[in-house]
Amino acid sequence: MPPGLKEPRAPSFASRSGPLRPLASDPNLVKTRFVRGRVSPRGVVWFGIRSFWGHLRHFVAAGIATEDIDSRDWMTADDPTELAARVIAILKGDPKRATVMEAIDRDLFIDYVSDTGDDVSVSRAVAELVASEIELPDPDQEGQTLLAPRGELLIFGGDTAYPVATAQEITNRVIVPFNRAIERHGAGSPRVLLGIPGNHDWYDGLDGFQRMFRRRDADDAPRPSLFGVSQRMLDHYAEWARELVRGGKVEKPKALVLSGYTPVQNSSYFVLPLSPTIHLIAADRQLKTVDSRQSRFLSDWYHAHPEITPWVLLPDPLYAFGRPSPTGTQTVEALSLDFEARAHFLLSGDVHHYERLADQRLLHVVAGGGGAFLHPAPMYEGRLRADKRWPNARQSRALLRAVPFKVALGRSGFLPHLALGAVYSPALAFGARFYEQMGVIFSAPIAVTLLIGIVYSLIGGLRGKARAVIPLAFVAAFITAVIPIGASLAIHYVSNSAHVPVPLWVVVVLTLIAAAFLGAWVFGAYLSLLTRLGLEHTQAFTALDHPGFKHFVRLRVRADGKGIDGWCVGLTDPLREGEQPVLVDSFQWRP
């Protein structure tokens, strides 16, 4: 391995021979201590200095999308019958048949994994699950099991790697750990690779995405990589700056190869006719909305085939955290999906937990647990209730309590501390002038409260919930603003009690340090309160960057092509010694 990169250890369950036999998941299991990876690249610390470039790329990519500059311009949408023919050829089916199931005339197993490349050790654990044969409950015979082999199709549901899905990050965080797992199990017969992009793929303009998923000639593909790329971030930007001055370009691998899998798509969206009655429709909304060209292509096919019942892959869900998602709703509207006229199966990632909801003729499954940090279940009643959530609300509440302390200690990164330090410094510099007379640094609490209150209100989100968010934001901001006053008063009291004079500059420095760390605790508590009250669901758990509750979905398209069976298999604590896979959920779709 290159310097600085070590191979993550295979999880303990992978050492057993024969198929995996997952245990039943325990909804009453409440854990607060989980094992984190120790091999580089580790999980992204989202409030860290090194992740700042990911936030910057997000900002730039969103600006580009606003200007309507679309990286999909290089794409040519695949004719669905031609795409089916490529899949049939790889699976050695009858080339005279129009759909995949007619051509192979047997059950077809498909693996779906989303939001994948974060901590490389967690990626390796998930890869071992995906690469394994698994013994699962047979939906046709109660009390019996069936052997579910590794899927002949592997579908990535978006956000292939973090913080930005560049070629390097995808290589290190996805390709290498998956290829290591596949090497251990054996590549076997040829398989098909499909994918749709998420927002983190778009932060790189789909450059890394197209190197992994775009169709290529067999002669052009390099050998599957088993080794990571250990180029540090500063080295990467130094090389970028050097080539910019020279008028050259940074060299990247031509293709990112997953061992045994063949990419077949020419665009980030597609239609794959699986059977005469089930077609797989995959959409890509870039960072904002579905473009008109894609909308015409997908909706025209949808309306031209009223006999089909669509299985739709979305980059983000229609329902998220117990309510309709604005972006998911926009995507469904752009595709003109009619849930009253036909049965639909919607499958998505983006939200990093498992959820299944059946609503009349709609089956809605969210499975974003392929490796990225955890998102919680909604922790309140009265919203749209799911039939299954993993983790559930009780488990999520237990994890939420750790957020303020993790943020305060800098284990989520030091960006909050630095930002608070930048806010406090001018106020402390002004208030220090009166310390000798007052015995306290009166650090402009009104101005600091106004500034931080506005920032906290924006973080909490104001659309439709301003009345709830603004009071919380300004209470948290006021507490944050008076922390330096209290800290300087405490230092003055200790100094006088010990009869030890403390120079003013020492008082200022100690006050600034104490205020930054205590203010970070208040910031973490504010994020936790937003999540606990259901006002905002992602940022507290982003700070937590939790490694648990990882999963993927194994699906079986039945040989007659008239239904799909699904099983969600997961790892509660993926890196714990002796951890065993669990069966999170099973479902059947019979349109």
C-alpha positions in Angstrom: 0.0 0.0 0.0 1.2 3.6 -0.6 2.6 5.5 2.5 -0.2 6.6 4.9 -2.8 4.2 3.6 -3.3 0.8 5.2 -5.7 -1.9 4.3 -8.8 -2.0 6.6 -9.3 -5.3 8.3 -12.1 -7.5 7.1 -14.9 -7.7 9.7 -15.1 -10.8 11.9 -18.3 -12.1 10.3 -16.5 -12.4 7.0 -14.2 -15.1 8.3 -17.0 -17.7 8.6 -17.5 -20.1 5.7 -20.8 -20.5 3.9 -23.6 -18.1 3.5 -24.3 -15.4 6.1 -27.3 -16.0 8.4 -28.4 -12.6 9.7 -29.9 -12.3 13.1 -33.2 -10.5 13.7 -32.7 -6.8 14.5 -33.7 -5.8 18.0 -35.8 -2.6 18.1 -35.2 -2.3 21.8 -31.4 -2.3 21.6 -30.1 1.1 22.7 -26.4 1.6 22.4 -24.4 4.8 22.9 -20.8 3.5 22.4 -19.7 2.5 18.9 -16.4 1.6 17.4 -14.9 4.1 15.0 -12.4 3.4 12.2 -8.7 3.9 12.7 -7.4 3.4 9.2 -7.0 6.2 6.7 -9.1 7.6 5.1 -11.3 7.8 8.2 -14.8 9.2 8.4 -15.2 12.9 7.3 -15.1 15.3 10.2 -17.8 17.7 9.0 -16.8 20.6 11.2 -13.1 20.1 10.5 -10.7 22.3 8.6 -10.0 19.5 6.0 -13.7 19.2 5.2 -14.0 22.9 4.5 -13.0 22.3 0.9 -16.0 20.1 0.5 -18.3 22.9 1.7 -16.5 25.2 -0.7 -17.0 22.8 -3.6 -20.7 22.6 -2.6 -21.0 26.4 -2.8 -19.2 26.6 -6.1 -21.2 23.7 -7.6 -24.5 25.2 -6.5 -23.5 28.5 -8.1 -22.7 26.7 -11.4 -26.1 25.0 -11.2 -27.8 28.3 -10.6 -26.2 29.6 -13.8 -27.7 26.6 -15.6 -24.3 25.2 -16.7 -25.1 21.5 -16.8 -22.5 18.7 -16.8 -25.1 16.4 -18.4 -24.4 18.0 -21.7 -21.8 15.3 -22.6 -24.5 12.6 -22.1 -26.5 10.7 -24.6 -29.6 9.1 -23.0 -29.6 5.4 -23.7 -32.5 3.9 -25.7 -34.1 1.6 -23.1 -34.2 -1.4 -25.5 -30.4 -0.9 -26.2 -29.6 -0.6 -22.5 -31.6 -3.8 -21.9 -29.7 -5.6 -24.7 -26.3 -4.7 -23.1 -27.5 -6.0 -19.7 -28.8 -9.2 -21.4 -25.5 -9.8 -23.2 -23.5 -9.5 -19.9 -26.0 -11.9 -18.1 -25.8 -14.3 -21.1 -29.5 -14.2 -21.8 -31.5 -14.6 -25.0 -30.6 -11.6 -27.2 -33.9 -12.0 -29.1 -35.9 -11.0 -26.0 -36.8 -7.4 -25.3 -36.7 -7.4 -21.5 -34.1 -8.7 -19.0 -36.4 -11.2 -17.2 -37.7 -12.7 -20.5 -34.1 -13.1 -21.7 -32.7 -14.9 -18.6 -35.9 -16.7 -17.6 -35.0 -17.0 -13.9 -35.0 -15.0 -10.7 -32.7 -11.9 -10.9 -31.0 -10.7 -7.7 -30.1 -7.0 -7.5 -28.1 -5.2 -4.8 -28.8 -1.6 -4.0 -26.4 0.5 -1.9 -26.4 4.3 -1.5 -24.4 7.0 0.3 -21.3 4.8 0.4 -17.7 6.1 0.6 -16.9 7.6 3.9 -14.9 5.8 6.6 -12.9 3.2 4.6 -13.2 0.5 7.4 -17.0 0.9 7.3 -16.9 0.7 3.5 -15.1 -2.6 3.8 -17.6 -4.0 6.2 -20.5 -3.0 3.9 -18.7 -4.4 0.9 -18.3 -7.7 2.7 -22.1 -7.8 3.2 -22.7 -7.0 -0.5 -20.3 -9.6 -1.7 -21.7 -12.4 0.4 -24.4 -15.0 -0.2 -27.1 -14.5 2.4 -29.7 -16.9 3.8 -33.0 -15.0 4.0 -36.6 -15.6 4.9 -38.6 -17.1 2.0 -41.6 -14.9 1.3 -43.4 -17.8 -0.3 -42.9 -20.4 2.5 -43.4 -19.2 6.0 -40.6 -20.4 8.3 -38.3 -21.4 5.4 -35.3 -19.7 4.0 -33.8 -19.2 0.6 -30.2 -18.6 -0.5 -29.8 -15.1 -2.0 -26.6 -14.8 -4.0 -24.7 -11.6 -4.6 -26.7 -9.6 -7.1 -26.1 -9.8 -10.8 -26.8 -6.0 -10.9 -25.2 -3.7 -8.4 -26.9 -0.2 -8.2 -25.4 2.8 -6.4 -28.0 5.2 -5.4 -26.0 8.4 -5.2 -23.3 10.2 -3.1 -20.7 7.7 -4.1 -18.0 9.2 -1.9 -17.5 12.1 0.6 -16.9 14.9 1.1 -16.7 15.3 -2.7 -16.9 12.3 -5.0 -13.7 13.0 -6.8 -11.8 10.2 -8.6 -9.4 10.0 -5.7 -12.0 9.8 -3.0 -14.1 7.2 -4.9 -10.9 5.2 -5.4 -9.8 5.2 -1.7 -13.2 5.1 0.0 -15.2 2.8 -2.4 -13.2 1.1 -5.2 -10.4 -0.3 -3.0 -12.5 -1.6 -0.1 -15.1 -3.1 -2.5 -12.4 -4.7 -4.7 -10.7 -6.2 -1.6 -14.0 -7.8 -0.5 -14.7 -9.0 -4.0 -11.2 -10.5 -4.3 -11.8 -12.4 -1.1 -15.1 -13.8 -2.3 -14.1 -14.2 -5.9 -15.4 -12.1 -8.8 -17.4 -14.9 -10.3 -19.5 -14.4 -13.4 -19.8 -11.0 -15.1 -22.1 -8.6 -13.4 -23.7 -5.2 -14.3 -22.9 -1.9 -12.6 -25.5 1.0 -12.6 -25.7 4.2 -10.7 -27.3 7.6 -10.3 -25.6 10.6 -8.9 -26.3 12.5 -5.7 -25.3 16.0 -4.6 -21.8 15.0 -3.5 -21.2 13.5 -7.0 -22.3 16.8 -8.5 -19.9 18.8 -6.3 -17.2 17.3 -8.6 -19.3 18.0 -11.7 -19.8 14.2 -12.2 -16.1 13.7 -13.1 -15.6 10.9 -10.6 -19.1 9.6 -11.2 -18.6 9.2 -15.0 -15.2 7.5 -14.5 -16.9 4.8 -12.5 -20.3 4.4 -14.1 -20.0 5.5 -17.7 -20.0 2.8 -20.4 -16.5 2.0 -21.7 -14.9 -0.3 -24.2 -13.5 -3.4 -22.5 -10.1 -2.8 -24.0 -9.9 0.7 -22.5 -10.5 -0.3 -18.9 -7.5 -0.6 -16.5 -7.2 -3.4 -14.1 -9.3 -3.2 -10.9 -7.4 -1.2 -8.2 -6.6 -2.8 -4.9 -4.5 0.1 -3.6 -5.5 3.6 -2.6 -4.0 6.9 -3.7 -2.2 8.7 -0.8 -2.0 12.2 -2.1 -2.6 14.7 0.7 -5.0 17.6 0.1 -2.2 20.2 0.1 -0.2 18.2 -2.4 -3.3 17.9 -4.6 -3.9 21.7 -4.6 -0.2 22.3 -5.2 -0.3 20.1 -8.3 -3.5 21.8 -9.4 -1.9 25.3 -9.1 1.2 24.1 -10.9 -0.7 22.7 -13.8 -2.9 25.8 -14.0 0.1 28.0 -14.4 1.6 25.6 -17.0 -1.7 25.3 -18.9 -1.7 21.6 -18.3 -4.1 19.3 -16.4 -4.1 17.1 -13.3 -3.8 13.5 -14.4 -6.6 11.2 -13.2 -7.3 7.5 -13.8 -9.3 7.0 -17.0 -11.7 4.6 -15.4 -12.5 3.5 -11.8 -13.0 -0.2 -12.1 -15.1 -2.4 -9.8 -13.9 -6.0 -10.2 -16.3 -8.2 -12.1 -18.8 -5.4 -12.8 -19.4 -3.8 -16.2 -20.9 -0.3 -16.4 -23.5 0.0 -19.2 -25.0 3.5 -19.1 -24.1 6.6 -21.2 -26.0 9.1 -18.9 -26.8 9.8 -15.3 -30.4 8.8 -15.9 -31.9 5.8 -17.7 -34.8 3.4 -18.2 -34.1 -0.3 -18.0 -37.0 -2.7 -19.0 -36.7 -5.5 -16.5 -39.9 -7.3 -17.5 -42.9 -6.5 -19.7 -44.6 -5.1 -16.6 -41.7 -3.7 -14.5 -39.4 -1.0 -15.8 -36.6 0.5 -13.8 -36.7 4.4 -14.2 -33.7 6.2 -12.7 -33.6 10.0 -12.4 -31.0 12.7 -11.7 -31.9 16.1 -10.4 -28.4 17.7 -10.4 -28.3 20.0 -7.4 -31.7 21.6 -7.9 -34.3 20.2 -10.3 -34.7 17.7 -13.1 -33.7 19.3 -16.4 -36.2 19.6 -19.2 -34.4 17.2 -21.5 -34.3 14.4 -18.9 -37.9 15.1 -17.9 -39.1 14.7 -21.5 -37.1 11.5 -22.0 -38.3 9.8 -18.8 -41.9 11.1 -18.8 -42.4 10.3 -22.5 -41.4 6.7 -21.9 -43.6 6.5 -18.7 -46.7 7.8 -20.6 -45.9 5.7 -23.7 -46.1 2.5 -21.7 -49.3 2.6 -19.6 -49.0 -1.1 -19.1 -45.9 -0.9 -16.9 -45.6 -0.5 -13.1 -42.5 1.6 -12.5 -39.7 0.9 -10.1 -38.3 4.4 -9.7 -34.8 5.3 -8.4 -34.6 8.8 -7.0 -31.6 10.7 -5.8 -33.5 11.7 -2.7 -36.8 10.5 -1.2 -40.3 11.7 -1.8 -40.9 11.5 2.0 -38.1 12.4 4.5 -38.2 12.6 8.2 -42.0 12.1 8.3 -43.0 14.8 5.8 -42.9 15.3 2.0 -39.5 16.4 0.8 -39.6 19.5 -1.5 -36.9 18.2 -3.8 -38.4 14.7 -3.9 -41.8 16.2 -4.7 -40.3 18.3 -7.4 -38.7 15.3 -9.0 -41.9 13.3 -8.9 -43.8 16.1 -10.5 -41.1 16.6 -13.2 -41.5 12.9 -14.1 -45.3 13.2 -14.1 -45.7 10.1 -11.9 -49.4 9.3 -11.3 -49.7 7.3 -8.0 -53.4 6.9 -8.4 -53.3 5.3 -11.9 -50.5 2.8 -11.2 -48.6 1.1 -8.5 -45.1 2.5 -7.9 -42.0 1.4 -6.0 -39.8 4.4 -5.1 -36.3 3.6 -3.9 -33.8 6.2 -2.8 -30.9 7.1 -0.6 -29.6 10.6 0.4 -31.2 10.2 3.9 -28.8 8.0 5.8 -31.1 5.6 7.6 -33.6 2.9 6.6 -37.3 3.5 6.2 -40.1 1.7 4.5 -43.6 3.2 4.1 -46.5 1.6 2.2 -49.3 4.0 1.2 -52.1 2.6 -0.9 -50.5 1.7 -4.2 -47.1 3.3 -3.3 -44.2 1.4 -1.8 -41.6 4.0 -0.6 -38.2 2.8 0.7 -35.3 4.9 1.8 -32.0 3.0 2.2 -29.1 5.5 2.5 -26.9 3.4 4.9 -24.1 2.4 2.6 -21.3 3.9 4.7 -21.9 7.6 5.3 -22.6 9.1 8.8 -26.0 8.3 10.3 -29.2 10.3 10.1 -31.8 9.9 12.9 -35.4 8.8 12.8 -37.9 11.6 13.4 -38.3 11.9 17.2 -41.8 13.2 17.4 -45.3 11.9 16.7 -48.0 13.4 14.5 -46.2 13.3 11.2 -46.3 10.6 8.4 -45.5 7.3 10.1 -43.4 4.7 8.5 -43.9 0.9 8.7 -40.3 0.4 9.6 -37.4 2.7 10.6 -33.8 1.7 11.5 -32.6 3.2 13.8 -35.9 4.0 15.4 -36.8 7.2 17.4 -35.7 5.7 20.7 -32.3 4.6 19.4 -31.9 8.0 17.8 -32.7 9.9 20.9 -30.0 8.0 22.8 -27.4 8.9 20.3 -28.4 12.6 20.1 -27.4 13.2 23.7 -23.7 12.9 22.8 -23.8 15.8 20.2 -23.1 18.8 22.4 -20.1 17.2 24.1 -18.6 15.9 20.8 -18.9 19.4 19.3 -17.4 21.1 22.4 -14.4 18.8 22.6 -13.5 19.4 19.0 -14.1 15.8 17.9 -16.4 17.0 15.2 -13.8 19.6 14.1 -12.8 23.0 15.2 -14.6 25.2 12.7 -17.3 26.2 15.3 -14.5 27.1 17.8 -12.7 29.2 15.2 -15.9 30.9 14.1 -16.9 31.8 17.7 -13.3 33.0 18.3 -13.6 35.3 15.3 -16.9 36.7 16.7 -15.7 37.0 20.3 -12.3 38.6 19.5 -13.4 42.2 18.6 -15.8 42.2 21.5 -13.2 41.0 23.9 -10.7 43.6 22.6 -13.2 46.3 23.2 -14.4 45.1 26.6 -10.8 44.5 27.9 -10.3 48.2 28.1 -12.6 48.4 31.1 -11.5 45.2 32.9 -9.4 46.9 35.5 -12.3 49.2 36.6 -15.1 46.6 36.3 -13.4 43.3 37.1 -15.2 41.8 34.1 -14.8 41.9 30.3 -18.1 43.3 29.1 -18.0 41.8 25.6 -20.7 43.6 23.6 -23.5 41.0 24.4 -26.2 42.8 22.4 -24.2 43.0 19.2 -22.9 39.4 19.6 -26.5 38.1 20.3 -27.8 39.8 17.2 -25.1 38.4 15.0 -25.1 34.9 16.3 -28.9 34.9 16.5 -29.2 35.6 12.8 -26.7 32.9 12.0 -28.5 30.3 14.2 -31.8 31.2 12.7 -30.5 30.6 9.2 -29.0 27.3 10.4 -32.4 26.2 11.8 -34.2 27.1 8.6 -36.9 29.7 8.5 -39.2 28.5 5.8 -42.5 27.6 7.4 -41.1 27.4 11.0 -39.7 30.9 11.7 -41.9 31.3 14.8 -40.4 28.2 16.4 -36.8 28.6 15.2 -36.2 32.3 15.9 -36.9 32.3 19.6 -34.7 29.2 20.1 -31.9 30.8 18.0 -31.9 34.0 19.9 -32.0 32.3 23.3 -29.0 30.2 22.3 -27.3 33.3 20.9 -27.8 35.2 24.2 -26.4 32.4 26.2 -23.4 32.2 23.8 -23.0 36.0 24.0 -22.8 36.2 27.8 -20.3 33.3 28.1 -17.2 35.5 27.9 -18.6 37.8 30.6 -19.1 34.8 32.9 -15.7 33.4 32.0 -13.9 36.6 32.7 -15.8 37.1 35.9 -14.8 33.6 37.1 -11.1 34.2 36.2 -11.2 37.5 38.2 -12.8 35.8 41.2 -10.2 33.0 41.2 -7.4 35.5 40.8 -8.6 37.6 43.7 -9.3 34.5 45.9 -5.8 33.1 45.3 -4.2 36.6 45.7 -2.4 36.0 42.4 -2.5 38.9 39.9 -3.1 37.8 36.4 -2.0 40.0 33.5 -4.8 41.4 31.3 -3.6 39.6 28.2 -3.7 36.2 30.0 -7.3 37.0 31.2 -8.3 37.8 27.6 -6.7 34.6 26.2 -8.2 32.4 28.9 -11.6 34.0 28.4 -11.4 33.5 24.6 -10.5 29.9 24.9 -13.1 29.1 27.5 -15.8 31.0 25.6 -14.9 29.2 22.3 -15.3 25.7 23.9 -18.4 26.6 26.0 -19.9 28.4 23.0 -19.3 25.3 20.9 -21.2 23.2 23.5 -24.1 25.6 23.3 -24.0 25.4 19.5 -24.1 21.6 19.7 -27.0 21.7 22.2 -28.9 24.1 19.8 -28.4 21.7 16.9 -29.6 18.8 19.2 -32.7 20.7 20.3 -33.6 21.5 16.7 -33.4 17.8 15.9 -35.2 16.7 19.0 -38.1 19.1 18.2 -38.3 18.1 14.6 -37.3 21.5 13.3 -34.1 20.3 11.5 -32.9 16.7 11.2 -29.5 16.5 9.7 -27.0 18.9 11.2 -26.7 17.5 14.7 -26.1 14.0 13.4 -23.7 15.4 10.8 -21.6 16.7 13.7 -22.0 13.3 15.4 -20.7 11.6 12.2 -21.9 8.3 13.6 -20.6 5.0 12.1 -23.5 2.7 13.1 -26.6 1.3 11.5 -25.1 0.6 8.0 -27.1 -1.5 5.5 -27.9 -2.4 1.9 -30.9 -3.9 0.2 -30.9 -7.2 -1.7 -33.8 -7.5 -4.2 -35.2 -10.4 -6.2 -37.1 -9.7 -9.3 -39.2 -12.8 -9.6 -38.8 -15.1 -12.6 -42.3 -14.3 -13.9 -41.4 -10.6 -13.8 -44.5 -9.7 -11.8 -43.1 -8.7 -8.5 -40.1 -7.9 -6.4 -39.0 -9.2 -3.0 -36.6 -7.1 -0.9 -34.5 -7.6 2.2 -32.5 -5.0 4.1 -29.4 -6.4 5.7 -27.3 -4.3 8.1 -24.7 -4.0 10.7 -25.6 -2.2 13.9 -22.0 -1.5 15.0 -20.0 -2.4 11.8 -16.5 -2.3 13.3 -17.2 -4.0 16.6 -15.3 -7.3 17.1 -17.8 -10.1 16.7 -20.5 -8.0 15.2 -23.0 -10.1 13.2 -25.3 -9.0 10.4 -29.0 -8.4 11.2 -32.1 -8.6 9.0 -33.5 -5.1 9.3 -36.6 -5.6 7.2 -38.2 -7.6 4.4 -40.9 -6.6 2.0 -42.7 -7.7 -1.1 -44.0 -5.6 -4.0 -46.7 -7.2 -6.0 -48.1 -4.6 -8.4 
